[in-house]
Amino acid sequence: MNLKVRCWGAKFIRLGVVVGVLALGACSTHFYGFDEDKVTLYLRNSQTESMVFACSLDGYESRQLKQHNGLWEISLPSDSSFRYFYIVDGEIFLPPCPLKEKDDFGAENCIFEPKL
């Protein structure tokens, strides 16, 4: 009987690992691309219905992103630094980014630095 309990425990552990891997696959991926004087920010998230981008270049006005097969993108000038975040399905979302800072409301913003 003890052996049976251990086998069920191992099955649940394996199931947890599989579910965890699948959940990681659904997570967002964030990266940049450069083209002459523009930087394009990409966010892969196929689970969302709407996505908006806000940045310090224009006082955090909402900007619509282009979307193709779950890859959302926006292009901005690459010659100056800016702070930014996303709004995904109505909720503020901060992707993994190398530089962050606290804003005036206690949340965080990502920072784009052209020289880094």
C-alpha positions as a printed Julia matrix, in Angstrom:
116×3 Matrix{Float64}:
  0.0    0.0     0.0
  2.85   2.41    0.72
  4.29   1.69   -2.72
  0.99   2.68   -4.33
  0.95   6.0    -2.5
  4.51   6.74   -3.65
  3.6    5.94   -7.26
  0.63   8.3    -7.13
  2.87  10.96   -5.6
  5.36  10.56   -8.45
  2.55  10.86  -10.99
  1.34  14.09   -9.38
  4.88  15.48   -9.38
  5.27  14.63  -13.09
  1.9   16.22  -13.82
  2.98  19.36  -11.96
  6.18  19.55  -14.0
  4.25  19.18  -17.28
  1.72  21.85  -16.26
  4.58  24.16  -15.22
  6.35  23.75  -18.57
  3.12  24.45  -20.45
  2.49  27.55  -18.34
  5.99  28.85  -19.08
  5.34  28.38  -22.78
  2.33  30.69  -22.5
  4.34  33.45  -20.8
  5.19  36.64  -22.62
  8.51  37.13  -24.36
  9.83  40.67  -24.72
 12.67  41.8   -26.99
 13.96  44.73  -29.12
 14.97  45.07  -32.73
 16.9   47.98  -34.26
 16.57  49.45  -37.76
 18.49  52.63  -38.62
 17.0   55.28  -36.3
 14.14  53.18  -34.89
 13.81  50.6   -32.17
 10.97  48.1   -32.44
  9.72  46.6   -29.21
  8.18  43.15  -29.51
  6.01  41.33  -27.02
  4.91  37.78  -27.76
  1.63  36.98  -26.08
 -0.94  34.93  -27.98
 -3.27  34.73  -24.97
 -4.39  38.38  -25.08
 -7.22  40.14  -26.86
 -5.92  43.7   -26.67
 -2.63  45.38  -25.96
 -1.72  49.04  -25.57
  1.7   50.65  -25.11
  2.45  53.77  -23.04
  5.78  55.6   -22.85
  7.35  58.81  -21.59
  8.11  60.12  -25.1
  4.58  61.52  -25.36
  3.41  61.78  -21.75
  2.26  58.14  -21.58
 -0.44  58.49  -24.23
 -1.87  55.09  -25.16
 -0.57  53.71  -28.45
 -1.98  50.73  -30.29
  0.42  47.95  -31.17
  0.48  45.98  -34.41
 -0.19  42.28  -33.94
  0.61  39.3   -36.12
  0.21  35.71  -34.88
  0.58  36.63  -31.22
  3.59  38.92  -31.74
  2.77  42.52  -30.83
  5.08  45.33  -31.95
  5.61  49.07  -31.88
  8.39  51.19  -33.4
  9.83  54.29  -31.74
 12.82  56.6   -32.25
 15.98  54.98  -30.91
 17.99  58.15  -30.27
 16.69  58.96  -26.77
 15.85  57.07  -23.62
 12.26  56.52  -22.51
 10.21  54.77  -19.84
  7.4   52.41  -20.82
  4.87  49.75  -19.88
  2.09  47.79  -21.55
 -1.62  47.49  -20.84
 -2.72  43.94  -21.59
 -6.45  43.27  -21.58
 -6.96  46.36  -19.41
 -4.25  45.48  -16.84
 -0.85  47.16  -16.54
  1.88  44.71  -17.53
  5.62  45.13  -17.09
  7.63  42.61  -19.09
 11.01  41.33  -18.0
 13.35  44.19  -18.93
 17.0   44.86  -18.07
 16.4   48.34  -16.59
 13.48  49.33  -14.34
 12.59  52.21  -12.06
  9.83  53.01   -9.59
  7.27  55.51  -10.82
  5.43  58.16   -8.8
  2.61  55.72   -8.03
  4.73  52.93   -6.5
  4.7   50.74   -9.61
  7.63  50.14  -11.95
  8.41  51.14  -15.53
 10.85  49.61  -17.96
 13.6   51.92  -19.21
 14.97  51.93  -22.76
 18.5   53.34  -23.0
 19.81  53.66  -26.57
 23.45  53.39  -25.57
 23.07  50.05  -23.77
